[in-house]
Amino acid sequence: MAQGSRARFGYSFLFTPAIPIFFSGEEFNATFRPLPGLSPHLYGGADSGKGRWLYGAQLDWDEAQREPHLPMLEDVRSMIALRSKEKDVFRVALDRARPNLCGVSYRCDATVPVPYMRWAAGKAIVVAANRSLSEDVRVMLNIPLKSAGIDGHDRYKVTPLWPHGDATAMSEAELQAFPCVIQKDRTPGGGLRVFSIEPA
């Protein structure tokens, strides 16, 4: 389902409050090769070898180490490492009915998925995506600090987590109009931005 999309992989699979599940090969955007007996009518039917049944794929694992598949694998590894590093925020909370999750108000000239924020223990993480394959987008975010229980501070440390960048200090007012450029999807480091925000 990801088909090389960093936006889908991060925004929809890895950073949501659920257990991420994906098929082997999606992590490097494997070329779909149907099993020889697979047909559009499942296994053993007419038009053998032309099926698109997801379970009926055979993978060339060597693809993961070649272009254009290797950059996708490296990006997915980075996202998984980020999820692991920020496990307090990204954990699946089975002990409560509602996760610490809310939508983030935004302005953008293009159509983008609604950015969202997750939080825990005095830290918030914002996830924003761009599914466009042709252009980078500029999004103006209004970070809901109060929802995360971290409003009312003079300064905040804002750290780009994916792709990784240097931390900056911002005021609460600046975070109400926080500019964010998200590169086009299906490119290395594109399709997604993830930031952590915590009182400085």
N, C-alpha and C positions, 0 to 999 in steps of 0.2 A: 504493500500500500504506500510506503514512503516514496518509492521510485526516485531516490536521490534527493528528496526534499529535506533540507535541514529544518525548514519551518515545521513540516509535519512531524519529523522525528523528535525535535525538542519541544515545540509548543504543544503537540497533541499526544506524544507518547511518554517522553522521559520526565518532564517537569510538572505534569498534572498530578493531582492527589490520588493516584491509583498505582497499581502494580503494572509497570510497562511490559507489554507482550508484543513481540514481533517475530516474524518468520526468519529462519536462518537465511542469510544472503541479503536481507534488507539492509544490514549494517554496512554493506559495501556496494549496494545497488547492483546486485548480481544480474547478469543477463538471463532472462527467462528462457529456459530450454526444456520443453516438455519431454517427459519420458516417451520412449518410442511407441508404446502402446496406448498412449493417452489420446483420447478423442474429445471433441466438444460434447459428446454424450457420455462422458466419464470414461472409465477404463475399458478398452476392448471393443468400443463401438466403431461406427463409420468414421472416416477421415482420420485414421490412426496417425499419431505424431503431430496433430494440429490442435490439440486441446490447450485450454488456458486455465485448467483446474489448478489452483495454487499448490495443493499438496502433491501434484504430479510433476514437480520440477526436479531437474537434476542440476546440481551446482558444480561449477568449475571453481574450486577453492583458490586456485592460483590467480584468478582474476583479482582477488583482494589485494594483491601485491603489485598490480599494474595500473597504469592510467587507463581510463579516468576513474577507476574504482577506488584506488588507494586514498585519494583525498577525502572521499566520503567516509571511509573506514576511520581515518585519522580524526575527522570531525566527530563522528559518533563516539569514538574512544574518549575524546575530550569532554563531550557532554555527559557520558557515563561517569567519568572521573569527577566532574563538577557535581553531579547528583550525589555521589558518594561523599565528597568533601563537605557539602552543605546538607548532610543527612538530617540535621535537626529541623531544617525548614522543609525539605522535600520528602520527609518520611511519610509513609501511609499511616494515617491516624485511625486505627480500628477501634479506639476506645471512645470515640465521640461521633455523633451523627453528622456533624458538619465540619469540613476541614477549614483551616485558616486560609481562606481564599476569597478574593474579590476582584471584580473587574476594575480596570483603571481607565478613568476618563481620558480622552485623547482627541486631538485634531490632526487630520491628515488629508491631503488632497487626493490620495489614492485610496482604494479599498483594501483594508488590512483586517485580519482577525482582531477582536477586542483584546488588548493587552490585559494581563492579569498579574496579581500580586499574591504571594504566599508569605507567611511570616511565622516566626517562633523566637522566643527568648531574646527579645529586643532587636531583632534583625528582620528586615523585609527583603524579599527578592522579587524583582519585576521581570516578567517575560513578555517580549513583544516579537511579533513575527511579520514577515513580508513574503507572500506567496508568489509575487510577480517574478516571472522568468526573464523579464526584459529591462527592469529599471529598479534602481535603489529608491527608497522612499524616506521622507523626513516626517517623523511623528513627533508631535508636541504632547508630552504626557503630564497629567495632573496627578501626582503621586498621593494617594490617600493615607497619609501618615497616621491619622487618627484611627483608622481601621486596624492598623497594626499595633496601636498603643504606643507609638514612638513620636507623637507630635509634641510641640512645645519646647524643643531644644534650639539653641542658637545656631549650631552647625551640624551638618551630617556628612559622614564619609560615604561617598558614592564610588563603588568599584565595578568596572566592567568585568564580568566573570566569563562571558562568552560573546564574541571572541575576547580574550583576555586583554586588559589595558591597565593603565595607571589610575590609582584612586585620586579623586579630587574632593575638596570640601565645598559644600553648598549650603545655602540657607533654606529655611522652610519655604520662603517665598519663591526662591529659584526652583524648588522642586514642584511647585504648582504650575510651572511652565518649563518643564525639562525637555530639551531638544534631544532627539535620538534619530540617527540615520541607520537604516537597516539595509544592507546590501541585498541585491536580487538573490532569489532562491536558486538552489541547485548549483551553487558555486562554493568553492572552499571558503569557510567562514561566513557565508551569506545566509540569508533567509531568517535570521534570528538574532536577537540581542537579549542578554541577560545581565541584570545589574543587582548588586546588593546595596542596601541602604541601611545605615545604622547611625545612631547618635555619635558625633565625634568626641 
